[in-house]
Amino acid sequence: MPEENITSKPLLSVVMPCLNEEETIGECIRKIKISFEKLNLNGEIVVCDNGSTDKSVEIAESLGARVVREPCRGYGNAYKIGFNNAKGDFIIMADSDDTYDLTQIPIFLTKLRDGYDFVTGSRYLSLNDKKNITFSHRIIGNPLITTMLNYFFGVKYTDVYCGYRAFTRKAYEQIVPISPGMEFNLELAINAWKSGLKIIEIPISLGLRKGNSKLRTIRDGWRSLRLMLVYLPNKVFFLPGLFLLAAGLLIHLGLIIVPFLYRGPFLGAVTAIFATIFSVIGFQIILLGLYAKSYSWSIRFEKENTFLEKFYKYFKLETGIMCGSGLFLSGAVIIAWSVSQWIKLSFMPLPHPEWVSFAATLVIIGCNVVFASLFISAMSMKK
């Protein structure tokens, strides 16, 4: 391969976030330079300092890295600034703690040149001893998050939290992650799949961590779970919500049409209460799913959503208020009639208490529809 003009635009950018990594940043930069020499290409090293108070920046600049700064703390925040300042057609991300073997950069670049859009390392595919992965992350944390993501999204990652990845600039522009923290890695993996990119995992080795880890297991694990919940309103919200709502309404219908009998005593009142609980909880879960789906759509987690496009085409604020008001008034009329009957019976038990529970369901769902319409309309104004 002919040597490229070092003054030309770099072909490859290696981006590393940095927060007090003076023990390791120099070794990382030296390994990257070795890889550049092996490839005989024009590459750049971009270090995004995230507020270091040690000599990390001084060391990086003395070794020829270009340092950019992101004062707002966060793993994802640092990477976003680093990627935005990178000039290469190919981008490799890696940590600056010297845990990843940066002499493997040629392998990543080869895969990109072979036509892959998103190349991600996997510490679990490596034949080397995994002793440098902490026990909790080797057995519980990362494998659990990876398994959940694979199940929910139908993908086949083995190490969704690996921070050693490569992608084309065009691929990154399709992914456009927005997460500020450690869940940034998870979002990259999800959006790469959702964007239809050509993805491959390659085995990498993991060295011993020097210095203090920035990972916070409980906090970052929750953020990852939260991200998946936002991305998956169908499985997390809509399916359970529809099941509960349908069950509640069917019980209401059964009570009204065919009274439930058990060994003689009429159990409509108690059964109707369960019907109301199922119906209301189910409907509220569906609303939460709609909120999550609208948020995901408006923030760009989802580029296109045919369901929401059609929904917002026909659903207007006025429509929601009219439907909700209709349900509320229907329930109110039934309750008013039931109260009048109760008074006539001198406050003795009603012969058909199931109607009161059904009316309560209509009133509660009606109120939810009215106020949800106001909230959803505000959320969808951007679209």
Secondary structure, DSSP 8 states (H G I E B T S, - for coil): -----TTS--SEEEEEEESS-TTTHHHHHHHHHHHHHHHT--EEEEEEESS--SSHHHHHHHTT-EEEE--S--HHHHHHHHHHH---SEEEE--SSS-B-GGGHHHHHHHHHTT-SEEEEETTS-SS--TTS-HIIIIIHHHHHHHHHHHHHT---S-TT---EEEEHHHHHHH-----STTHHHHHHHHHHHTT--EEEEE--B----S-----HHHHHHHHHHHHHHH-HIIIIIHHHHHHHHHHHHHHHHHHHS--BSSSSB-HHHHHHHHHHHHHHHHHHHHHHHHHHHHHHHHTSSS--HHHHHHHHH--HHHHHHHHHHHHHHHHHHHHHHHHHHHHTTT---S-THHHHHHHHHHHHHHHHHHHHHHHHHHTT--
